[in-house]
Amino acid sequence: MRSVLIPVLLTAVLSLAASGAPSSSRLNPPSRLKRSSTLTKPPSTSARTSSRAGGENLCHNGGMDFEGDPLNGWMIDYAWTGNSNYANNKSRITALASFEGKNGVMHVNGKGGETKVESLPIPFEKGARYRCTVDYKSTTSPHIYFAGYQWVPGIRPYRDKPIHIGDLRRIYKSQFRGHDISKAAGGWKRETFEFPIENASEFSLKHLTKVRFITVYFMIINDAKGEAWIDNVVVQRIN
């Protein structure tokens, strides 16, 4: 059964961003402005996302069931980066109405090369911990983790539109240690992992001080050359 996931309220997603006028200026070359995302409209303002432990799902469109745009909010097109490895990334990711007993599924086809996708950025609250659960089937072992971001130098923090990955710099990747993978019906697997991990070292926590946003990050590396089907991505604050 497809889980009903409440889209993230735009103002909640951006609540930790520094205040200031909306940004339209960058210190990067003009070519970097030619970016695209699957977010065709801001997350609904009719639903509110709780920041309390055990609150609502913080991952926008985690069930791939956004009306009229099943991949809404997921970053699948990385052509704007200029990295040739991801020039065809968008064409390798599709939405399926149903697959192997689930409705609303993202298909990640990494048979032709390294392929990745990540969620709409989620504000990271200092001292908080988060848990992600995701259902998937695969012909290989996809990399699934939290990625941490800060604003790119020269970008004026904004809050009038969804955060674009191109305006952020990745500075942190969560560890694979502590991931729990269990079997589910129909050959699906459910992977559960937390960020930061429990009993994280002081050195690790120190590197989190500059993180302002996190995403759920999926990747099929070039050597794996396989496929994955993803559904029911849920992110909750756990403290």
Summary of the structure (lengths in Angstrom):
residues: 239
radius of gyration: 17.1
end to end distance: 28.1
largest distance: 49.7
contacts: 730
relative contact order: 0.25
helix: 12%
strand: 32%
